[in-house]
Amino acid sequence: MDFAFTPDEEALRAKVQAFISEQFTPEVLADLQRHKLGRGFGPRAAQVLEEIRARGWVAYSWPREYGGQGGKRTTQFVIEEEFFRAAQIVVGGGGTGAPAILASGTEEQKAYYVPRVIRREIVFCMGYSEPQCGSDLAGVRCRATRMGERYRISGQKIYTTNAQVSTHIFLLVRTDPESRRHKGLSVLLVPMDTPGITVRPLLTIQNEPGPPANATYAEERTNEVFFDDAEVAASCLLGAEGDGWAVSQRGLNLDRVGAFRHLISVQRDEDMVNWLKSGDARAARLRDDPVVRDKVAESWIEAQVCRLLTMRSISIEQRGGDFVYEGSAEKVFAPEHGMRSSELFGQLLGPFGQLLHGSPDNVEGGVFSHSQLGAFQSTVNHGSVQVMRDQIARKGLDLPRAPRPGARPATARGA
Ligand SMILES: Cc1cc2nc3c(=O)[nH]c(=O)nc-3n(C[C@H](O)[C@H](O)[C@H](O)COP(=O)(O)OP(=O)(O)OC[C@H]3O[C@@H](n4cnc5c(N)ncnc54)[C@H](O)[C@@H]3O)c2cc1C
């Protein structure tokens, strides 16, 4: 098996790298940072993003009829990797809502939403979690009642990242009030300017002081979203009514696929190696220490495993296959690697490594200390590692479903 990219893909990588070093000036990076802090893109960033789109580097693997380039998923991975590494920009992988629409939408929905997502005229936030159900997503209570050609929505979502800058929400709701658990759920694509929707901020640990520009765990805020009899057209339904569990799980799996998924967790390894090679006197002292060298090398090996797991998911997506447990395996290993490496780097750097962004003696703008603060959330959001492990056990290893807490343990016959 050959894991190498083709010469054409490597040539494309070089082109993207050249573009980045030319266009990503400190001003553009500052504008891009605004978005990461939940304040939308500044004008210079918007211009560069438009340039990236005009070159066909956004949605490279999405079908041409919906505004993509019809290219290979693995080629898109090369582009994704470079833009995410440079400024945490996602150029058409997961996280946009569009892969789920391509997988489950009608022709009209694909033709309407996907090109607009590519042009960033439509930006989705993800409305899955609720105060009483995060891991246990089948307990969704937010309700949508069919009223002729409309749905009336009432309920609440929580941790809805970027709701304050999104035009639409990808909303998992209960459409059958009599239903339980996975049945009777549906997905609605809801415009955020619908009357009856209120967004309230939930600040994260990264709020004060804000993280440096190259931080991967950088969400300053997420949100609560309230629906008070918000009404939308029935045509907002994605997939069939009542099929929301399958539609949303497919969407979640596709959303997890992309270079961003492993880079969130391994970019610090790259930063650490680059910093150790730098002229910083503190780095010079550390890089000659055999223990430091061993630890960094070990971490680097894990980082490569994270990348290979992501590439396996990319390869499954490219072949049009269904994920069984592979996305979950990646979602366990990479975030836990991020936790281990950020803790390790914190220990290696000592007290200077604890200083946050803005402190004069910090290391690399405080990126390692912010990483230590933020790494944990990645083991929870987008499906927690404990729940992912359970999915691997059930779907990957075919083990029986774990008994629900409080259920009586099975006893031997006759006991
Ligand atoms: C920064 C951030 C951004 C987020 N962005 C979004 C977003 O944009 N949209 C969205 O919909 N959601 C988002 N989330 C929510 C995220 O998906 C949930 O936090 C996650 O699903 C866990 O749900 P919970 O917080 O309710 O925790 P709980 O479900 O209460 O879980 C608490 C702990 O118990 C463990 N646990 C729960 N059930 C089991 C079980 N059966 N077996 C073993 N362990 C179990 C969990 O692993 C976890 O460690 C975000 C969360 C964070 C932190």
Ligand as a Chemical Component Dictionary entry (heavy atoms), coordinates in Angstrom:
data_LIG
# 
_chem_comp.id                   LIG 
_chem_comp.type                 NON-POLYMER 
_chem_comp.pdbx_formal_charge   0 
_chem_comp.three_letter_code    LIG 
# 
loop_
_chem_comp_atom.comp_id 
_chem_comp_atom.atom_id 
_chem_comp_atom.alt_atom_id 
_chem_comp_atom.type_symbol 
_chem_comp_atom.charge 
_chem_comp_atom.model_Cartn_x 
_chem_comp_atom.model_Cartn_y 
_chem_comp_atom.model_Cartn_z 
_chem_comp_atom.pdbx_ordinal 
LIG C1  C1  C 0 -16.453 23.742 23.089 1  
LIG C2  C2  C 0 -17.647 22.930 22.713 2  
LIG C3  C3  C 0 -18.279 23.146 21.502 3  
LIG C4  C4  C 0 -19.422 22.410 21.170 4  
LIG N1  N1  N 0 -20.072 22.688 19.991 5  
LIG C5  C5  C 0 -21.242 22.056 19.731 6  
LIG C6  C6  C 0 -22.009 22.421 18.577 7  
LIG O1  O1  O 0 -21.604 23.281 17.785 8  
LIG N2  N2  N 0 -23.218 21.824 18.398 9  
LIG C7  C7  C 0 -23.710 20.869 19.253 10 
LIG O2  O2  O 0 -24.793 20.359 19.013 11 
LIG N3  N3  N 0 -22.999 20.499 20.344 12 
LIG C8  C8  C 0 -21.786 21.075 20.604 13 
LIG N4  N4  N 0 -21.085 20.737 21.725 14 
LIG C9  C9  C 0 -21.671 19.785 22.670 15 
LIG C10 C10 C 0 -21.009 18.437 22.716 16 
LIG O3  O3  O 0 -21.298 17.675 21.571 17 
LIG C11 C11 C 0 -21.489 17.779 24.007 18 
LIG O4  O4  O 0 -20.873 18.494 25.063 19 
LIG C12 C12 C 0 -21.149 16.341 24.067 20 
LIG O5  O5  O 0 -21.949 15.611 23.175 21 
LIG C13 C13 C 0 -21.309 15.779 25.498 22 
LIG O6  O6  O 0 -22.580 16.038 25.984 23 
LIG P1  P1  P 0 -22.830 16.709 27.416 24 
LIG O7  O7  O 0 -22.013 17.950 27.494 25 
LIG O8  O8  O 0 -24.294 16.810 27.631 26 
LIG O9  O9  O 0 -22.183 15.711 28.445 27 
LIG P2  P2  P 0 -22.847 14.388 29.023 28 
LIG O10 O10 O 0 -23.565 13.672 27.930 29 
LIG O11 O11 O 0 -23.618 14.725 30.253 30 
LIG O12 O12 O 0 -21.573 13.553 29.399 31 
LIG C14 C14 C 0 -20.786 13.878 30.548 32 
LIG C15 C15 C 0 -19.678 12.844 30.652 33 
LIG O13 O13 O 0 -20.253 11.536 30.826 34 
LIG C16 C16 C 0 -19.794 10.644 29.829 35 
LIG N5  N5  N 0 -20.866 9.745  29.383 36 
LIG C17 C17 C 0 -22.099 10.091 29.015 37 
LIG N6  N6  N 0 -22.808 9.001  28.625 38 
LIG C18 C18 C 0 -21.953 7.941  28.739 39 
LIG C19 C19 C 0 -22.088 6.528  28.484 40 
LIG N7  N7  N 0 -23.216 5.995  28.024 41 
LIG N8  N8  N 0 -21.011 5.760  28.733 42 
LIG C20 C20 C 0 -19.853 6.282  29.212 43 
LIG N9  N9  N 0 -19.671 7.611  29.485 44 
LIG C21 C21 C 0 -20.717 8.413  29.248 45 
LIG C22 C22 C 0 -19.369 11.516 28.683 46 
LIG O14 O14 O 0 -18.378 10.888 27.887 47 
LIG C23 C23 C 0 -18.824 12.756 29.388 48 
LIG O15 O15 O 0 -17.481 12.550 29.737 49 
LIG C24 C24 C 0 -19.916 21.423 22.065 50 
LIG C25 C25 C 0 -19.254 21.188 23.287 51 
LIG C26 C26 C 0 -18.127 21.916 23.606 52 
LIG C27 C27 C 0 -17.448 21.624 24.917 53 
# 
loop_
_chem_comp_bond.comp_id 
_chem_comp_bond.atom_id_1 
_chem_comp_bond.atom_id_2 
_chem_comp_bond.value_order 
_chem_comp_bond.pdbx_ordinal 
LIG C1  C2  SING 1  
LIG C2  C3  SING 2  
LIG C2  C26 DOUB 3  
LIG C3  C4  DOUB 4  
LIG C4  N1  SING 5  
LIG C4  C24 SING 6  
LIG N1  C5  DOUB 7  
LIG C5  C6  SING 8  
LIG C5  C8  SING 9  
LIG C6  O1  DOUB 10 
LIG C6  N2  SING 11 
LIG N2  C7  SING 12 
LIG C7  O2  DOUB 13 
LIG C7  N3  SING 14 
LIG N3  C8  DOUB 15 
LIG C8  N4  SING 16 
LIG N4  C9  SING 17 
LIG N4  C24 SING 18 
LIG C9  C10 SING 19 
LIG C10 O3  SING 20 
LIG C10 C11 SING 21 
LIG C11 O4  SING 22 
LIG C11 C12 SING 23 
LIG C12 O5  SING 24 
LIG C12 C13 SING 25 
LIG C13 O6  SING 26 
LIG O6  P1  SING 27 
LIG P1  O7  DOUB 28 
LIG P1  O8  SING 29 
LIG P1  O9  SING 30 
LIG O9  P2  SING 31 
LIG P2  O10 DOUB 32 
LIG P2  O11 SING 33 
LIG P2  O12 SING 34 
LIG O12 C14 SING 35 
LIG C14 C15 SING 36 
LIG C15 O13 SING 37 
LIG C15 C23 SING 38 
LIG O13 C16 SING 39 
LIG C16 N5  SING 40 
LIG C16 C22 SING 41 
LIG N5  C17 SING 42 
LIG N5  C21 SING 43 
LIG C17 N6  DOUB 44 
LIG N6  C18 SING 45 
LIG C18 C19 SING 46 
LIG C18 C21 DOUB 47 
LIG C19 N7  SING 48 
LIG C19 N8  DOUB 49 
LIG N8  C20 SING 50 
LIG C20 N9  DOUB 51 
LIG N9  C21 SING 52 
LIG C22 O14 SING 53 
LIG C22 C23 SING 54 
LIG C23 O15 SING 55 
LIG C24 C25 DOUB 56 
LIG C25 C26 SING 57 
LIG C26 C27 SING 58 
# 
